[in-house]
Amino acid sequence: MEQQRKAHFQSDLARPDGQPLDMAAIGNGRVAALINRSARIVWWCFPRFDADPVFSNLLSGDDEKGFLDVVLDGQHEVTSAYARNTAILETIIRDKDGNAIKITDFAPRFELFERMYHPAQIIRRIEPIAGLPRITIRLRPTRDYGVPRVVQAVGSNHIRYPGGQHDVRLTTDAPLSYVLQETTFALTRPVTLLIGTDESLEGSVDKVGRESLERTRDYWMNWVRGLAVPLDWQQEVIRAAVSLKLCNFDETGAIVAALSTSIPEAPGSQRNWDYRYCWLRDAYFVVKALNRLGATQTMESYLDYITTLATDDESVLCPVYGIAHNDDLTEYFAEHLTGFKGMGPVRVGNQAAEQLQHDAYGSIILGVSQMFIDQRLPRMGDEALFRRLEALGHRARRFYLDPDAGIWEYRGRKLVHTHSATMCWVALDRLARIAVTLGLLDRHAFWRAEADKVRHEILTRAWNEKRGAIVGALDQSELDASVLLLPELGLLSPTDERFVKTCDVIGKELSRNGFIMRYVAEDDFGAPETGFLVCQFWYIDALAAIGRTEDARGHLTDLLGRRNSFGLLSEDIHPGTGHLWGNIPQTYSMAGIVNSCMTLSRPWETAWSDKTVG
């Protein structure tokens, strides 16, 4: 029996022809979990996104620790999918004799006592739906990034697992002895497992589980109902929107780059990073996506987060912050985890927090600028906020020609990157625009003159006549996909001959099997191997902007087909295998789905035309 279970799990996780990252995400704005196609919970940090993982199997290198799963005797067929328009995962497992169970996984999220209830808790319900299935429940939590937790106390309906900074409690109406001993038993009724803080329940386990499920389902259905989605690719956009919401930490408004750490960008590449934090450069893309979706409350919450940073005059602006701003992001290796499929290291924290990245000034101002133009927001930007932003503008004006680590966070070299310089220009340009909005004409004149000087410098020195393209760093020759953003940021027109030529060169020289690389020159870890998915979306948007709409739609349709079976995208894609790599779900990529689909969709007025909806 044990060999059967091991073989089943290993074949699901590492099918040679399968998607390595075929997993779903559940969450509630405080915690989130990743679940594979066998309904094994392989990753769950507690009590918040960036904390110690209670379930660390994703990176443990050991099939026997750090997970919660249910094994059906004679397991033969598994189907798993989200309940429509929700973050609730439903998995049906059948055996060879027709017995079947349904597993429902979710994190509670709903209004309670006139406020949002979203505890550090996940809930699993297991129901018999055919025959008399026999199951084994296996709960093997960890602490301190990969050290097994041991049972300390057993009550009438709960098991407490101590260790690390927080004890974890399982409350269940399943037989505790069967759970403790991993005993196979006949499932004759639904059972519920609630895992979270060491607190007693106010009500029966079954009632709490059922009511939480229904109220959580209602929450997500109502949230999705309020979204503005395009005519084409509606389900793709809805799933992307829900995924973005899962990455939003309600308490502070932060949106993390991904829910995982250290899934490598490419097999065995050592390019393993912790993405459970908030990058300032994501601000523009996330705000744009949320704005286009009409998810104004989530956008407002995120604007609150970055406004707090913008108004901090005491600290040096960093490119990445923790979800509570002042969290310590010092990077270290988790010695008890060997990495995804054994491909370590597993990093906790991120050294990028110590880097100089001058694009941060523009990222902040570009994100906050929404507050000066969006009348839907209950709190608009004012002169006091503008004066705070001017301090960032002065730093951008001072540093735009200073070398930095750049958007791709090189660890071993510094250049005057075109993107960084452009984002400094963005800071100056948006300050000039905000000043006009506020009627501050003298400040407009000052910032417009400064912006024009910086723009001229960038366009003069970033154009490489020999390459026939705008390059990644001033006075250099290497290509970089980040220059695809220049028209969207407003530095030049998409019809500018220099940009059209740049698109052609990037499409030829940075493309591998149709996937756009960030760059192809060797860096600190050698030559890159995988396409960076957000660059693919930038390329799609650039093609649309220069008028190659059908070409753009073709690329978009292909890219949407590369999502995993749950509709999620990670950070990278391997040009040879088409497999997803890197942390998942990646905010950059999911925002890219929203923005590109919005750009390329047909208008709703054509809904009843003969043309097939995308």
C-alpha positions as semicolon CSV with decimal commas, in nm:
position;residue;x (nm);y (nm);z (nm)
1;M;0,000;0,000;0,000
2;E;0,275;0,248;0,094
3;Q;0,459;0,179;-0,232
4;Q;0,136;0,242;-0,423
5;R;0,094;0,579;-0,253
6;K;0,452;0,682;-0,321
7;A;0,430;0,580;-0,685
8;H;0,106;0,770;-0,729
9;F;0,245;1,092;-0,584
10;Q;0,575;1,075;-0,770
11;S;0,407;1,007;-1,103
12;D;0,174;1,303;-1,052
13;L;0,449;1,548;-0,958
14;A;0,714;1,449;-1,206
15;R;0,549;1,312;-1,520
16;P;0,815;1,345;-1,795
17;D;0,551;1,465;-2,040
18;G;0,359;1,668;-1,783
19;Q;0,367;2,021;-1,650
20;P;0,602;2,047;-1,348
21;L;0,398;2,336;-1,208
22;D;0,050;2,195;-1,259
23;M;-0,088;2,318;-0,930
24;A;-0,364;2,544;-0,805
25;A;-0,363;2,823;-0,548
26;I;-0,618;2,889;-0,276
27;G;-0,611;3,177;-0,028
28;N;-0,796;3,452;0,152
29;G;-0,579;3,764;0,171
30;R;-0,378;3,640;0,468
31;V;-0,262;3,290;0,383
32;A;-0,237;3,094;0,061
33;A;-0,165;2,733;-0,031
34;L;-0,054;2,547;-0,342
35;I;-0,222;2,215;-0,424
36;N;-0,116;1,965;-0,688
37;R;-0,343;1,761;-0,913
38;S;-0,367;1,479;-0,660
39;A;-0,512;1,721;-0,403
40;R;-0,189;1,713;-0,206
41;I;-0,132;2,046;-0,030
42;V;0,237;2,095;-0,100
43;W;0,290;2,454;0,018
44;W;0,126;2,662;0,289
45;C;0,293;2,938;0,487
46;F;0,151;3,026;0,827
47;P;0,032;3,265;0,962
48;R;0,084;3,480;0,650
49;F;0,220;3,462;0,293
50;D;0,586;3,512;0,381
51;A;0,603;3,300;0,696
52;D;0,746;2,958;0,777
53;P;0,576;2,687;0,566
54;V;0,365;2,436;0,757
55;F;0,344;2,241;0,432
56;S;0,683;2,254;0,260
57;N;0,666;1,946;0,041
58;L;0,702;2,160;-0,273
59;L;1,065;2,223;-0,179
60;S;1,142;1,948;0,071
61;G;1,308;1,701;-0,163
62;D;1,138;1,437;0,053
63;D;0,805;1,286;-0,049
64;E;0,738;1,189;0,311
65;K;0,721;1,527;0,485
66;G;0,553;1,864;0,469
67;F;0,209;1,791;0,318
68;L;-0,156;1,708;0,363
69;D;-0,312;1,453;0,131
70;V;-0,588;1,195;0,103
71;V;-0,516;0,859;-0,056
72;L;-0,804;0,652;-0,192
73;D;-0,752;0,275;-0,194
74;G;-0,710;0,156;-0,551
75;Q;-0,686;0,515;-0,670
76;H;-0,733;0,521;-1,045
77;E;-0,854;0,858;-1,174
78;V;-0,822;1,215;-1,048
79;T;-0,990;1,527;-1,185
80;S;-0,935;1,866;-1,028
81;A;-1,065;2,214;-1,109
82;Y;-1,171;2,540;-0,953
83;A;-1,537;2,592;-0,876
84;R;-1,646;2,847;-1,134
85;N;-1,545;3,208;-1,056
86;T;-1,399;3,122;-0,715
87;A;-1,075;3,033;-0,539
88;I;-1,231;2,706;-0,420
89;L;-1,065;2,391;-0,551
90;E;-1,267;2,073;-0,609
91;T;-1,100;1,737;-0,670
92;I;-1,276;1,409;-0,748
93;I;-1,082;1,085;-0,698
94;R;-1,215;0,750;-0,820
95;D;-1,092;0,395;-0,770
96;K;-1,109;0,106;-1,016
97;D;-1,433;-0,023;-0,866
98;G;-1,629;0,301;-0,904
99;N;-1,594;0,427;-0,547
100;A;-1,528;0,799;-0,536
101;I;-1,463;1,093;-0,307
102;K;-1,479;1,468;-0,351
103;I;-1,221;1,694;-0,184
104;T;-1,296;2,065;-0,149
105;D;-1,014;2,300;-0,046
106;F;-1,047;2,669;0,038
107;A;-0,940;2,944;0,276
108;P;-1,236;3,114;0,449
109;R;-1,310;3,467;0,330
110;F;-1,641;3,645;0,386
111;E;-1,798;3,935;0,572
112;L;-1,862;3,877;0,941
113;F;-1,966;4,141;1,197
114;E;-1,936;4,411;0,929
115;R;-1,573;4,333;0,852
116;M;-1,384;4,087;0,636
117;Y;-1,322;3,755;0,807
118;H;-1,008;3,592;0,669
119;P;-0,832;3,388;0,938
120;A;-0,493;3,220;0,904
121;Q;-0,673;2,897;0,821
122;I;-0,737;2,653;0,540
123;I;-1,026;2,408;0,528
124;R;-1,055;2,072;0,357
125;R;-1,384;1,881;0,322
126;I;-1,382;1,517;0,211
127;E;-1,712;1,364;0,095
128;P;-1,805;1,016;-0,031
129;I;-1,989;1,056;-0,361
130;A;-2,003;0,700;-0,492
131;G;-1,985;0,353;-0,338
132;L;-1,799;0,292;-0,013
133;P;-1,454;0,448;-0,056
134;R;-1,165;0,366;0,177
135;I;-0,925;0,652;0,244
136;T;-0,612;0,742;0,435
137;I;-0,560;1,098;0,561
138;R;-0,194;1,194;0,594
139;L;-0,099;1,516;0,772
140;R;0,274;1,580;0,805
141;P;0,345;1,943;0,892
142;T;0,687;2,107;0,924
143;R;0,843;2,402;1,105
144;D;1,157;2,614;1,065
145;Y;1,158;2,559;0,689
146;G;1,150;2,183;0,667
147;V;1,185;2,034;1,015
148;P;0,901;1,787;1,089
149;R;0,658;1,891;1,363
150;V;0,567;1,633;1,624
151;V;0,232;1,595;1,797
152;Q;0,223;1,751;2,142
153;A;-0,139;1,738;2,244
154;V;-0,450;1,550;2,133
155;G;-0,796;1,664;2,238
156;S;-1,143;1,530;2,166
157;N;-1,151;1,691;1,822
158;H;-0,808;1,843;1,768
159;I;-0,437;1,778;1,736
160;R;-0,181;2,045;1,825
161;Y;0,154;2,061;1,648
162;P;0,403;2,291;1,822
163;G;0,726;2,437;1,687
164;G;0,861;2,742;1,515
165;Q;0,706;3,074;1,611
166;H;0,345;2,952;1,601
167;D;0,171;2,633;1,704
168;V;-0,063;2,481;1,446
169;R;-0,392;2,315;1,529
170;L;-0,592;2,061;1,331
171;T;-0,958;2,051;1,430
172;T;-1,158;1,775;1,266
173;D;-1,456;1,544;1,290
174;A;-1,255;1,264;1,128
175;P;-1,142;0,993;1,374
176;L;-0,830;1,139;1,536
177;S;-0,668;0,800;1,587
178;Y;-0,699;0,728;1,216
179;V;-0,537;1,062;1,133
180;L;-0,257;1,020;1,388
181;Q;-0,175;0,667;1,276
182;E;-0,255;0,720;0,907
183;T;-0,500;0,432;0,924
184;T;-0,714;0,346;0,623
185;F;-1,087;0,369;0,698
186;A;-1,421;0,360;0,518
187;L;-1,555;0,709;0,446
188;T;-1,925;0,683;0,521
189;R;-1,996;1,053;0,578
190;P;-1,836;1,389;0,498
191;V;-1,544;1,489;0,721
192;T;-1,388;1,832;0,762
193;L;-1,033;1,936;0,848
194;L;-0,966;2,291;0,970
195;I;-0,598;2,381;1,003
196;G;-0,477;2,705;1,153
197;T;-0,426;2,887;1,481
198;D;-0,445;2,703;1,811
199;E;-0,798;2,816;1,898
200;S;-1,121;2,635;1,975
201;L;-1,414;2,641;1,733
202;E;-1,744;2,805;1,818
203;G;-1,969;2,537;1,673
204;S;-1,945;2,186;1,533
205;V;-1,667;2,110;1,287
206;D;-1,916;2,007;1,020
207;K;-2,129;2,319;1,058
208;V;-1,833;2,556;1,057
209;G;-1,692;2,385;0,750
210;R;-2,019;2,387;0,555
211;E;-2,112;2,745;0,641
212;S;-1,760;2,872;0,572
213;L;-1,764;2,703;0,233
214;E;-2,097;2,852;0,129
215;R;-2,010;3,201;0,251
216;T;-1,668;3,187;0,085
217;R;-1,831;3,073;-0,240
218;D;-2,073;3,364;-0,219
219;Y;-1,789;3,608;-0,155
220;W;-1,595;3,506;-0,466
221;M;-1,901;3,494;-0,689
222;N;-2,000;3,846;-0,581
223;W;-1,644;3,974;-0,621
224;V;-1,618;3,838;-0,974
225;R;-1,964;3,978;-1,057
226;G;-1,827;4,326;-0,999
227;L;-1,535;4,289;-1,243
228;A;-1,519;4,462;-1,579
229;V;-1,402;4,186;-1,813
230;P;-1,347;4,192;-2,189
231;L;-1,575;4,015;-2,437
232;D;-1,301;3,776;-2,546
233;W;-1,109;3,551;-2,306
234;Q;-1,350;3,614;-2,017
235;Q;-1,266;3,302;-1,816
236;E;-0,894;3,356;-1,865
237;V;-0,922;3,711;-1,733
238;I;-1,144;3,610;-1,442
239;R;-0,897;3,343;-1,332
240;A;-0,613;3,595;-1,363
241;A;-0,809;3,847;-1,157
242;V;-0,881;3,595;-0,882
243;S;-0,513;3,500;-0,878
244;L;-0,410;3,863;-0,838
245;K;-0,654;3,891;-0,550
246;L;-0,497;3,585;-0,387
247;C;-0,161;3,767;-0,390
248;N;-0,306;4,070;-0,210
249;F;-0,227;4,088;0,163
250;D;-0,538;4,258;0,297
251;E;-0,391;4,396;0,615
252;T;-0,144;4,634;0,447
253;G;-0,254;4,628;0,083
254;A;0,073;4,474;-0,038
255;I;0,063;4,251;-0,345
256;V;0,336;3,989;-0,345
257;A;0,517;3,893;-0,664
258;A;0,425;3,525;-0,614
259;L;0,309;3,286;-0,344
260;S;0,621;3,068;-0,348
261;T;0,994;3,082;-0,310
262;S;1,286;2,919;-0,490
263;I;1,116;2,738;-0,777
264;P;1,402;2,777;-1,028
265;E;1,371;2,986;-1,343
266;A;1,516;2,690;-1,533
267;P;1,603;2,333;-1,431
268;G;1,916;2,325;-1,215
269;S;1,996;2,687;-1,291
270;Q;2,046;2,808;-0,930
271;R;1,821;3,103;-1,028
272;N;1,603;3,043;-0,725
273;W;1,447;3,349;-0,563
274;D;1,203;3,426;-0,285
275;Y;0,910;3,616;-0,439
276;R;0,681;3,640;-0,137
277;Y;0,740;4,015;-0,120
278;C;0,627;4,335;-0,289
279;W;0,831;4,482;-0,577
280;L;0,773;4,848;-0,651
281;R;0,811;4,799;-1,025
282;D;0,506;4,573;-1,019
283;A;0,298;4,869;-0,902
284;Y;0,221;5,013;-1,244
285;F;0,120;4,684;-1,404
286;V;-0,089;4,573;-1,109
287;V;-0,263;4,911;-1,071
288;K;-0,330;4,915;-1,445
289;A;-0,477;4,563;-1,437
290;L;-0,691;4,630;-1,130
291;N;-0,807;4,961;-1,276
292;R;-0,914;4,798;-1,602
293;L;-1,091;4,523;-1,408
294;G;-1,276;4,776;-1,197
295;A;-1,140;4,612;-0,880
296;T;-1,118;4,952;-0,716
297;Q;-1,110;4,840;-0,352
298;T;-0,812;4,613;-0,413
299;M;-0,645;4,889;-0,615
300;E;-0,712;5,143;-0,341
301;S;-0,565;4,909;-0,082
302;Y;-0,251;4,865;-0,292
303;L;-0,224;5,240;-0,346
304;D;-0,235;5,282;0,032
305;Y;0,063;5,046;0,058
306;I;0,279;5,231;-0,194
307;T;0,166;5,572;-0,068
308;T;0,304;5,479;0,273
309;L;0,640;5,423;0,104
310;A;0,614;5,742;-0,098
311;T;0,561;5,951;0,213
312;D;0,847;5,800;0,414
313;D;1,110;6,073;0,411
314;E;1,339;5,894;0,655
315;S;1,430;5,581;0,458
316;V;1,618;5,512;0,137
317;L;1,379;5,381;-0,129
318;C;1,432;5,009;-0,190
319;P;1,318;4,810;-0,494
320;V;1,139;4,547;-0,284
321;Y;0,966;4,549;0,053
322;G;0,806;4,301;0,285
323;I;0,431;4,292;0,314
324;A;0,461;4,506;0,627
325;H;0,715;4,750;0,475
326;N;0,986;4,721;0,739
327;D;1,020;4,342;0,738
328;D;1,376;4,211;0,738
329;L;1,444;4,064;0,392
330;T;1,801;3,952;0,461
331;E;1,857;3,653;0,235
332;Y;1,964;3,313;0,368
333;F;1,944;2,947;0,267
334;A;1,689;2,710;0,426
335;E;1,916;2,419;0,511
336;H;1,640;2,163;0,574
337;L;1,484;2,202;0,228
338;T;1,671;2,067;-0,075
339;G;1,461;2,252;-0,333
340;F;1,203;2,191;-0,604
341;K;1,274;1,840;-0,737
342;G;1,600;1,862;-0,541
343;M;1,714;2,172;-0,730
344;G;1,824;2,403;-0,450
345;P;1,910;2,630;-0,297
346;V;1,595;2,737;-0,115
347;R;1,622;3,108;-0,039
348;V;1,437;3,296;0,232
349;G;1,450;3,673;0,196
350;N;1,577;3,855;-0,110
351;Q;1,909;4,030;-0,163
352;A;1,743;4,265;-0,412
353;A;1,629;4,468;-0,110
354;E;1,992;4,578;-0,073
355;Q;2,041;4,676;-0,437
356;L;2,036;5,013;-0,608
357;Q;1,753;5,015;-0,860
358;H;1,671;5,365;-0,975
359;D;1,348;5,261;-1,145
360;A;1,190;5,261;-0,798
361;Y;1,130;5,638;-0,808
362;G;0,928;5,619;-1,124
363;S;0,749;5,306;-1,010
364;I;0,621;5,475;-0,697
365;I;0,512;5,796;-0,869
366;L;0,357;5,612;-1,162
367;G;0,149;5,399;-0,926
368;V;0,043;5,684;-0,699
369;S;-0,042;5,910;-0,995
370;Q;-0,367;5,713;-1,028
371;M;-0,484;5,895;-0,715
372;F;-0,477;6,229;-0,896
373;I;-0,699;6,127;-1,187
374;D;-0,932;5,847;-1,073
375;Q;-1,258;5,999;-0,948
376;R;-1,381;5,662;-0,821
377;L;-1,133;5,670;-0,532
378;P;-1,277;5,803;-0,206
379;R;-0,947;5,975;-0,128
380;M;-0,789;6,170;-0,412
381;G;-0,431;6,292;-0,435
382;D;-0,374;6,650;-0,320
383;E;-0,099;6,909;-0,306
384;A;0,039;6,768;0,019
385;L;0,093;6,429;-0,144
386;F;0,239;6,596;-0,454
387;R;0,497;6,776;-0,241
388;R;0,600;6,444;-0,089
389;L;0,635;6,294;-0,434
390;E;0,856;6,581;-0,543
391;A;1,125;6,456;-0,304
392;L;1,134;6,131;-0,503
393;G;1,144;6,332;-0,825
394;H;1,453;6,517;-0,712
395;R;1,626;6,187;-0,641
396;A;1,527;6,057;-0,986
397;R;1,666;6,373;-1,145
398;R;1,990;6,326;-0,955
399;F;2,043;5,953;-1,010
400;Y;1,911;5,875;-1,359
401;L;2,261;5,849;-1,508
402;D;2,406;5,652;-1,216
403;P;2,467;5,280;-1,279
404;D;2,238;5,036;-1,099
405;A;2,140;4,667;-1,090
406;G;1,854;4,727;-1,333
407;I;1,509;4,575;-1,369
408;W;1,654;4,222;-1,385
409;E;1,851;4,270;-1,064
410;Y;2,199;4,172;-1,180
411;R;2,401;4,071;-0,878
412;G;2,748;4,118;-1,026
413;R;2,742;4,425;-1,248
414;K;2,601;4,775;-1,278
415;L;2,516;4,979;-1,587
416;V;2,306;5,282;-1,674
417;H;2,007;5,073;-1,777
418;T;1,763;5,218;-2,027
419;H;1,466;5,102;-1,824
420;S;1,597;5,255;-1,502
421;A;1,674;5,586;-1,671
422;T;1,331;5,581;-1,837
423;M;1,157;5,524;-1,506
424;C;1,344;5,822;-1,364
425;W;1,208;6,020;-1,660
426;V;0,863;5,880;-1,580
427;A;0,894;6,025;-1,230
428;L;0,966;6,371;-1,371
429;D;0,706;6,348;-1,648
430;R;0,425;6,238;-1,414
431;L;0,511;6,509;-1,164
432;A;0,470;6,762;-1,445
433;R;0,131;6,612;-1,534
434;I;0,016;6,603;-1,172
435;A;0,120;6,965;-1,127
436;V;-0,107;7,067;-1,418
437;T;-0,395;6,872;-1,263
438;L;-0,345;7,061;-0,936
439;G;-0,304;7,397;-1,110
440;L;0,060;7,434;-0,996
441;L;0,187;7,586;-1,319
442;D;0,530;7,686;-1,186
443;R;0,597;7,327;-1,074
444;H;0,471;7,200;-1,406
445;A;0,719;7,418;-1,591
446;F;1,005;7,301;-1,371
447;W;0,932;6,929;-1,398
448;R;0,853;6,945;-1,770
449;A;1,187;7,109;-1,845
450;E;1,371;6,848;-1,635
451;A;1,181;6,563;-1,798
452;D;1,259;6,690;-2,149
453;K;1,631;6,700;-2,075
454;V;1,630;6,345;-1,943
455;R;1,421;6,218;-2,236
456;H;1,664;6,365;-2,489
457;E;1,960;6,206;-2,310
458;I;1,797;5,861;-2,304
459;L;1,681;5,856;-2,666
460;T;2,019;5,982;-2,787
461;R;2,229;5,730;-2,597
462;A;1,998;5,424;-2,594
463;W;1,965;5,407;-2,973
464;N;2,234;5,184;-3,121
465;E;2,273;5,250;-3,491
466;K;2,471;4,932;-3,551
467;R;2,205;4,712;-3,390
468;G;1,927;4,918;-3,542
469;A;1,749;4,910;-3,206
470;I;1,707;5,072;-2,870
471;V;1,933;4,872;-2,640
472;G;1,920;4,776;-2,274
473;A;2,176;5,021;-2,136
474;L;2,298;5,362;-2,248
475;D;2,602;5,353;-2,481
476;Q;2,593;4,972;-2,486
477;S;2,492;4,713;-2,749
478;E;2,303;4,434;-2,569
479;L;1,931;4,388;-2,634
480;D;1,682;4,389;-2,349
481;A;1,309;4,318;-2,367
482;S;1,230;4,587;-2,110
483;V;1,261;4,854;-2,383
484;L;0,932;4,719;-2,522
485;L;0,768;4,926;-2,246
486;L;0,896;5,264;-2,370
487;P;0,581;5,366;-2,565
488;E;0,349;5,249;-2,289
489;L;0,547;5,458;-2,043
490;G;0,523;5,751;-2,283
491;L;0,889;5,803;-2,371
492;L;0,821;5,778;-2,744
493;S;0,538;5,695;-2,981
494;P;0,480;5,331;-3,079
495;T;0,486;5,447;-3,442
496;D;0,833;5,599;-3,398
497;E;1,056;5,430;-3,654
498;R;1,315;5,353;-3,386
499;F;1,062;5,159;-3,182
500;V;0,920;4,969;-3,479
501;K;1,273;4,862;-3,573
502;T;1,340;4,766;-3,212
503;C;1,035;4,539;-3,209
504;D;1,157;4,367;-3,524
505;V;1,506;4,312;-3,383
506;I;1,377;4,183;-3,050
507;G;1,130;3,954;-3,228
508;K;1,422;3,799;-3,418
509;E;1,712;3,802;-3,173
510;L;1,547;3,757;-2,833
511;S;1,294;3,497;-2,946
512;R;1,346;3,127;-2,876
513;N;1,077;2,907;-3,031
514;G;0,845;3,205;-3,022
515;F;0,913;3,295;-2,657
516;I;1,079;3,627;-2,571
517;M;1,385;3,620;-2,348
518;R;1,464;3,908;-2,114
519;Y;1,813;3,916;-2,264
520;V;2,050;3,656;-2,403
521;A;2,390;3,782;-2,284
522;E;2,549;3,589;-1,999
523;D;2,491;3,718;-1,649
524;D;2,606;3,615;-1,300
525;F;2,461;3,265;-1,351
526;G;2,553;3,208;-1,716
527;A;2,330;3,236;-2,023
528;P;1,953;3,250;-1,955
529;E;1,757;2,943;-2,067
530;T;1,391;3,037;-2,031
531;G;1,155;3,294;-2,173
532;F;1,027;3,548;-1,921
533;L;0,651;3,541;-1,955
534;V;0,583;3,906;-1,882
535;C;0,821;3,994;-2,167
536;Q;0,596;3,791;-2,394
537;F;0,301;4,006;-2,287
538;W;0,505;4,322;-2,342
539;Y;0,588;4,199;-2,691
540;I;0,221;4,123;-2,758
541;D;0,120;4,472;-2,642
542;A;0,397;4,629;-2,850
543;L;0,278;4,446;-3,162
544;A;-0,074;4,571;-3,097
545;A;0,052;4,926;-3,045
546;I;0,237;4,934;-3,379
547;G;-0,069;4,803;-3,561
548;R;0,008;4,431;-3,597
549;T;-0,309;4,329;-3,419
550;E;-0,363;3,986;-3,574
551;D;-0,004;3,889;-3,504
552;A;-0,051;4,003;-3,146
553;R;-0,373;3,803;-3,107
554;G;-0,201;3,493;-3,239
555;H;0,078;3,524;-2,984
556;L;-0,174;3,588;-2,706
557;T;-0,387;3,286;-2,796
558;D;-0,077;3,066;-2,795
559;L;0,042;3,204;-2,462
560;L;-0,294;3,154;-2,294
561;G;-0,276;2,793;-2,404
562;R;0,047;2,758;-2,207
563;R;-0,122;2,816;-1,871
564;N;-0,134;2,516;-1,643
565;S;-0,457;2,318;-1,614
566;F;-0,581;2,553;-1,341
567;G;-0,533;2,865;-1,556
568;L;-0,220;2,989;-1,377
569;L;0,111;3,114;-1,512
570;S;0,443;3,120;-1,335
571;E;0,738;3,345;-1,412
572;D;0,915;3,159;-1,693
573;I;0,862;2,911;-1,974
574;H;1,115;2,673;-2,126
575;P;1,137;2,727;-2,504
576;G;1,221;2,361;-2,567
577;T;0,964;2,181;-2,353
578;G;0,699;2,449;-2,308
579;H;0,705;2,376;-1,934
580;L;0,645;2,652;-1,682
581;W;0,925;2,735;-1,439
582;G;0,977;2,993;-1,167
583;N;0,754;3,098;-0,880
584;I;0,378;3,066;-0,914
585;P;0,131;3,227;-0,954
586;Q;0,342;3,517;-1,081
587;T;0,178;3,859;-1,039
588;Y;0,360;3,999;-1,342
589;S;0,227;3,719;-1,562
590;M;-0,130;3,726;-1,432
591;A;-0,147;4,106;-1,472
592;G;-0,011;4,052;-1,824
593;I;-0,309;3,828;-1,904
594;V;-0,551;4,097;-1,789
595;N;-0,382;4,385;-1,970
596;S;-0,318;4,209;-2,301
597;C;-0,665;4,053;-2,317
598;M;-0,821;4,391;-2,243
599;T;-0,614;4,549;-2,519
600;L;-0,689;4,290;-2,786
601;S;-1,047;4,188;-2,711
602;R;-1,327;4,284;-2,947
603;P;-1,573;4,539;-2,803
604;W;-1,885;4,410;-2,631
605;E;-2,098;4,562;-2,908
606;T;-1,983;4,278;-3,135
607;A;-2,097;4,004;-2,896
608;W;-2,375;3,883;-3,125
609;S;-2,174;3,891;-3,445
610;D;-2,101;3,570;-3,634
611;K;-1,734;3,584;-3,539
612;T;-1,641;3,330;-3,272
613;V;-1,565;3,472;-2,929
614;G;-1,202;3,421;-2,822
